[in-house]
Amino acid sequence: MLLPLVFNNGAPVPESLLVDTLKELRQRFGAVSWETQLVRGVWESSGRIYHDNLTRMFVDIDDRPEHREFFESFKEKLKARFGQLDVWITSHSIDVI
């Protein structure tokens, strides 16, 4: 998932919001990873162009309906927590060797 480092009004996101998100994911799934590199994005909605500075968090978990349901609900929580129109969460199949 991509999470903002800056709110839409330009104010920095308090690191505590990111830490809270990490804790929730670790408590739920036992592990979480967080990239420290900056991910930049640009996108348009309703004629307005947004520029994002983002960080990426991820968990490696089994593809189960209850996990998908969790993330669908968690997405709404994150949108409110970070004051976002949307939060980008993706799911990919992987093979762990």
N, C-alpha and C positions, 0 to 999 in steps of 0.2 A: 504494500500500500504506500502511496505517496502522501505525505503530510506536510502542511505548510510550516515554514519557519517565520513567515511574516503574515499578519492578518491582511485582509483586503484593504483596510484603511492605512496600511503602511507600518503599523506598529509591530514590533517584534513579538512573536509568540513566546510566552514564558516557557523556559525549559521544563518547568514542573508539569505542564500539560503533556509534553512528550514523554516524560518519565512516568506519569500516571498511565499513559497508553502502553508503554513497555511493561509495566508491572501487571496490568490487566491481562495482557497477552501471555506473559510468562506464567501467571497464576492459572490461566485457563489451559494452556497447552504445554507447560513445562519448560519452554524455551522460546526465545525470540532473538532476532538479530536486527541490528540497526546500522545502516551505512552512514558514515560521517561526511562523505562527499556531498557537495551541493548538486542537486538536480534542478535545472532551470526549465521552466515551461512557459508557453504562451498559448492562450486559447481564447475563443470568442463565445459570448453568450448574449443574446438579445441585442446585438450590435455593439456591445462593449468588449474591448480587448483587455484581457487580464495577463499579467506577467507574474509568474510564480517562482519563488525560491523554496525548494522542497527537500525533504529527507525521505529515505525509503526504509520502511520496516518490513520484515517478513518472518513468517513461520513456515516450517516444513511439517505438514500434517497429512494424514490420510484423507482421501476424498470421500467424505461421508455427508449425508444429508444434514445431520446436526451441526457439522462444521460450517456448511454453507448458510444454514439458518442463522447461526451465530454471527457470521460476518455481514449478512444482510441487515440484522438488527444493529450490530456494532457500527456499521457505516452511518446510520442515522445518528447515533450517539456522537460519533466523530465529527459529523457535519455541524452539530450543535456546539460541541466543545471548541472547535476551531473556527466557528463562524463562517463556514464555507457553503457555497451553492452545491458543491459536490465533492466527494472524496474518491479518488481513483483507487480501487481495489481490484487486483487481477488474481486469477487462479491458473496455475499451469501444472501439467503432469510432469513429474520428474522420476528418475530412477536413481536411488541412492546405492552406491557401490561400496 
